[in-house]
Amino acid sequence: MPEYFIGLMSGTSLDGVDGVIADFALGSPTLVLASASLPFEASFKDELLALNTPGENELHRAALAANQLVETYAQVIERLLTSAAASGIRRQDIVAIGAHGQTVRHRPQEFGVGYTLQLNNPALLAERTGIDVVADFRTADVAAGGQGAPLVPAFHAAIWGDSNRARAVLNIGGISNITLLHADGAVQGFDCGPGNALMDFWCQRHTGQPYDDAGAWAASGQVNAALLAQLLSSPYFARLPPKSTGRDLFNPAWLEQQLGDFGALPAADVQASLTALTAQACAQDLRLYLPLATELMVCGGGALNTELMRQIGLALPGVQVSSTQAHGLPPLQVEATAFAWLAQAFTHNKPGNVVAVTGAKDSRVLGALYKAPMQKGP
């Protein structure tokens, strides 16, 4: 029997919302039946970015931003349902929506147990859509002493684990995270460091464009070895996993501090060096923690950055580096599908975390349920 779930993801790149309808029929591979995306307006992106750091009246502003995010979620869901209607899928056929929310603070294992904060209003989303919503995926893991991130490795293992070979999945959003799938079935994963966040910031500042399309601007510059070494000297890169990070650390203020002695560099050279930073940080983690890997599957917006993919390939001789497109899921659908999968795991009372990944003291069912007030028509 089919089992339809919607997954929604708005990540640290702050570029918009990706959504999918996925079928997790028992005994069948994941099947994405519909996908849709909506970009954030520039003013909303700026507000989300501002909410990553303390500011005036931030509780009120965060609540309003959560409501606005949910309105975007609801629009994406309507597009998904319209697309899926041709296949006979109706609103009432959707078991639940997995809605991750927008991370604005992530400080696990600090100040005691620490915390992670995702802007969301799942009750409003259930009201708008007439569909049950599963949200708040990270906090149960944090409460159990874990990092609360990354949460996608369990999904990666379910669909791409291979007992015949060691392989890895690299998600490059605003932050990069890697899943290590050992041939013996063991699963590891952690945040490597910055993904697109610093590159996007630098590109916006110096070209007015929200991102470096295909990495063309970075390719026009030269990697500065001294700057790259300075960037890689950040203590985060030497920390042992489990570990996770976000804009709390890798943000414009951090970059400005690192650039203190490199103010005379051409802007394109800085962009090239930031691209190399993402590539080298990810590559060194794969070499260190899964040296027998023969394959690296890349998803997220970074998979569309030709120059970044080229640099990752150069840093990993002997490893086949390719987009997840070649493995059944387009790179911009992977995380949304993962949160649909996590919603399904919650519905079946199954753990969604991997203890070896997050460092939690035990497995936990992740999420909280917000019931729809009533079923609406198609």
N, C-alpha and C positions, 0 to 999 in steps of 0.2 A: 504494500500500500504506500502511496506517496505521503510524504510528511513535509509540508511546506513551511519554511521559516524565512523571515526577512532579516537581513543584516544591514546595519548602518555603521558607517565609519567616517569620522572627521578627525584627522590626525594632526600631528604637530607641524605639518607643513602649512596648515591654516588656509588651504586653497579651496576647500569646499567639502561637500558631502558625497560619498559614494554609497550606493545601495544595491542590493541584489535580492532576488527571490531564489532560494536554493531548495532543492528537494533532497532530503536525507532519508529516502526510503531504506528500510532495513535491508542490509545485504547488498546494497547498490553503492556505486561511487557517487560522490557529490556531483550534483547536476545543477548548474546555474541556468535558470529558466528566463530570467529577465535581469537587466541591469539599468541603472540610471545614475546620473550625477548632476549636481547643481553647484556652481561656484559661489563663493561668498562675495558679497559686495565689498569693495575696498574699505569702506568705513567700518563695516562689521569686522573684517579681518584686523583692522587697526585696533578696535576695541578688545578683541580677544587677545591680541598681542599685549596690549597694555595691562590686561588682567593677569598676566603672568608675573607681574611684580606689584608690590604694594602701591596703592594709590588712593586718592580721595574718594570717599563714598563707595568703596569697591563692593560692599555687600549688596547694595541696591543695584549697582551697575551689573554685577554678576547675575543677579536674579533676572534682570531684564534681558541680558545676553542669553541666558538659558532658555527663556521663553522664545526669543528670536531664533535660536538654534533649532528648537523643536518645530517651529513653523517651517523652517527649511526641510527638516526631516519629513514632515507631513507632506510637503510638496513632492519630495522624492518618492515617497510611498505611493502617492496617487499616480505618478508616472509609471512606477513599477506595476501597479495593478492594471493600469490601462494597457500596458504592453503585454501582460500575462493573460489578459482576457481572451486574446485570440486562441490561447491554448486551453480555454475553458476553466481557468483558475479564477475563483471569486474571492472576495474579501473574507468571507466566512471560512474559506479553506485554509487560511493562514493560521498556523498554531500560535505563533508569537513573533514579535519583533525583538531582535537583539540590538539594543541601542547603547553604544559605548559612552556617548557624551564627549565633551571637549575637555581634555586635560589642560588645566591652567596652573596647577601646583602638584609637584610630586616629590615628597620628602619622606619616603619610607625609612624605618629603622633610625629615625632621628627624633629628638624630643621625647624619648621613651619609645613607644611602638611606632611613632611617626604617623603619616597620613598621606593620602592621595586624594586629589579633588578634581572631579570631572563636572563641568557645567552640564546640566540636563534638567528636564522636567518631565520625567516619564509618565506621571499622572496626566499631564496635559497632552502628551503624545497619544496615550490610550483614549483620551476623550476625543481628540481630533480624528483618530483613525478607526475607532471601534474595534481595535485589535489589542489583545494582551501584549504587554511590554515587559521584557526582562532587561534590567539595567543594573548599574552599580556593580560591575564585575570585579573590580580590583580590591575592594575594601576587606572582603573576607580573607583574602590571602595576606593582606597587610596585618590584619588582626591576629593572624596565626604566625606572625613574625617574619613574613615574607616581603619581597620587594613589590608584589602586586604587578609585576611586569618582568619580561614580556609574557603575554597570555596566549600568543598565537602558536607556540611550539607544539602544544598538544594537538592542535588542528593540523599543523604541518606533518606531524608524525602519523596521524591517522590517514592522510591522503598520499603522502610521499615517502613514508618509511619503506625501506627496502632491505630485506635480510641478506641480500647478496652483495651489498656495497655500502660504503660510507658516503653520504652526501649531505649537503647543507642547503638551507634556505636563508636568503638574506633579504630582509625588508628594508628599503631605504625610503623613509618618509622624511619628516623634519629631523627625526633621530633615526639612526640605523640600529637594527637588531638582527641577530643571527640565531638560527636554530641548527644545532648539530645533531644529525641523525646517524648514529653509529650502526654498523652492520649487525651488532648483537642486540639491537633494539633499544639500547640506552639513548636517552634524549637529554641534551643540554641546550641552553640558550641564554642570552643576555643582551643587553644594549652595548653596542660597540662604541658609540659616541655620536657625534653629529652626523646627520645625513644631508638633507638639503637645506636645513634651516639657515646655516651661516652663508652658504652659497646664495640662497635666495635674498637674504638681507643685503649682501654686498652688491648683488646684481641690481636690486631695486634702487639702492643708493646711487650707484654710478651710471646706470643706463636707463633708469625709469621703468624697466621691465620687471614683472613679478618673479621671473625665473630665467635662467640661462638656457634658452631653447636648444636642446640636444647637446649642450655644453660647448656651443660654438665659440662663445666669448672666452671661456677657459682655454680652449684649444688655441686661441690666438695669442695667449700669453705664455710665459715660461715659469715653470715651477722653481721657486726660490728654495734651495736646499736648507739654508739657515733658518728661514721662516718655518718651513715644514718641520724641521727638528724642534723648533721652539714650540710649535703647536702640539706636537706629539709628546712633549715633555710634561704635559698636564698629568697630575697624579691619577686622574681617572683611568687613563689607558693602562696603567700598571696595576690597578686594583684587580684582585682575583674575583671571579664570579662566585656566587650570584651577585649581580649588580645591575642597576638600571639608572637612567639619567633622563634629562629633559632640558627644557629651556631655563630651568632654575640654574643650571650650570652653563650650558653652551648657548650663550645669548650675545647680543651686540656688545654689552659691557665687557664680557670676557674677551671677545675678539679685539676690542679697542685696546685692552690691556696688553694682549699678546703682540699687537702691532706697534707697541711703543718705540722700538728701535728700527722699525721698517717703514717709517712714514714716507720715505722717498720712492718706494717701489711703485711702478705703474699699477694701476688698478687691475688691469688684466692679469698681471703676474700674481697678485693676491688671489684673484679668482682661481687661477690655475693651481695655486698652492692649497686653497681650501678644497678644491676637487681632489687633489692628491691626499689631503688629510683624511677625507672620508674613505677613499680607496685603500690607503695604507692601513688605517685603523681596522677596517673590516678584514683585509687580507692577512694581517698579522695575527688576528684572533683565530682565523681558520687554520693557519699554519701551526699555531701553538696548541689549539685544543682539538683539532681533528686533522692531523697531518696526513692521514690515509685517504682523505676525501678526494674523489675524482671528479666531482660534479658540484657546481654551485648554481642554484636557481635563484634568480633575483626578481623581486617584486617591488611594488611601490613606485612612486614617481621617478625615483632614481634609475629604474630600469629603462626609462625613456631617454636618459641622458647618455648620448653616444660616447662622449669623451670620458665620462665617469666609468662606463662599462669597459671602455678600452683600457683605462688605467687599472681597473681591477683585474682584467685579464692579464696585463703585463706583470702585475704583482704576484700572479698565481700561475706560473708556468706548470703545465701538466694537469691543470684543472680545467674542465669544460665549464665555461661561464656562459649562461644563457638566461633569457627571460623566462618567467614561469608560463608565458604564452605557449612555449614549446612543450609544456607539461600539463596542459589542459585548463589552465586558468590565466586569463589576461592579468597583467601585473597590477592594474588598478581595481581588480575585483577580489584580490586575495584576502585583504583584511576585512572587508565587509562580509565575505563568505565565512571567515573565521568567527565573526561575532554572531552570525546566524547559527553556526555550529555550536558555539558556546550557549546560545539560547536553547538549542535542542538538548544539550547536555544538562542544563538546569531543569528542563521539563521532565527529563528522565531520571532526575536525582543522581546524576553522575558527576564526579569531580571534573573541574575544568582546568585546574592548575597542575603543573609538574613540579614536584618538590625539589628536584635537582636543579630546576631552572630558577625558581623564585626564592628558594631557601626557607619556605614555610615549614613549620614543624610537622605538617601532615597534609594529606589531600583535603581539598575543600570543594563543596558545591559552590559555584560562583554565581552571584547575581541576586536580585530581588524582583519579585513579581508585582506588577501593577495591572490589575484586572481592568479590562474594558467595561465601561458602564452598560453597554448593550451592543449587540451585533447590528451593524448597518447593512443596508443592501449593497448590491454590486456597485 
